């Protein structure tokens, strides 16, 4: 039952994104998409010096 609700929520979410895309101007949706990609890139990059290359376990 939970899986069915998750699939239904996903389909409704995709439909809403499509509706918003048609309702808003395409250049604005492109800009929002680029901002989303930039935010994902910013979140995915670790801070400088935060992660060392390989630890030897010592």
C-alpha positions in Angstrom: 0.0 0.0 0.0 2.8 2.4 0.9 4.5 1.7 -2.5 1.3 2.5 -4.3 1.0 5.8 -2.5 4.6 6.7 -3.3 4.2 5.9 -7.0 0.9 7.9 -7.0 2.6 10.9 -5.3 5.5 10.8 -7.8 3.1 10.7 -10.8 1.2 13.6 -9.3 4.4 15.5 -8.6 5.6 15.0 -12.2 2.2 16.2 -13.5 2.4 19.3 -11.3 5.9 20.1 -12.5 4.7 19.8 -16.1 1.7 22.0 -15.4 3.9 24.7 -13.8 6.3 24.4 -16.8 3.5 25.1 -19.2 2.0 27.9 -17.0 5.3 29.7 -16.5 7.4 31.1 -19.3 10.1 28.6 -20.6 13.1 31.0 -20.0 12.1 31.2 -16.3 11.9 27.5 -16.0 15.3 27.2 -17.6 16.7 29.7 -15.1 15.1 27.8 -12.2 16.6 24.5 -13.5 20.0 26.0 -13.7 19.8 27.4 -10.2 18.7 23.9 -9.0 21.7 22.3 -10.8 24.1 24.9 -9.3 22.6 24.3 -5.8 23.1 20.5 -6.2 26.7 21.1 -7.4 27.4 23.3 -4.4 25.9 20.8 -2.0 27.8 17.9 -3.6 31.3 19.4 -3.5 33.0 18.7 -0.1 34.9 21.6 1.5 38.6 22.1 0.8 40.6 20.0 3.1 37.5 18.3 4.6 38.3 14.9 3.2 41.8 13.4 2.9 42.7 11.2 0.0 43.5 7.9 1.6 43.9 6.9 5.2 46.3 4.2 6.1 44.4 3.2 9.3 47.2 4.3 11.6 
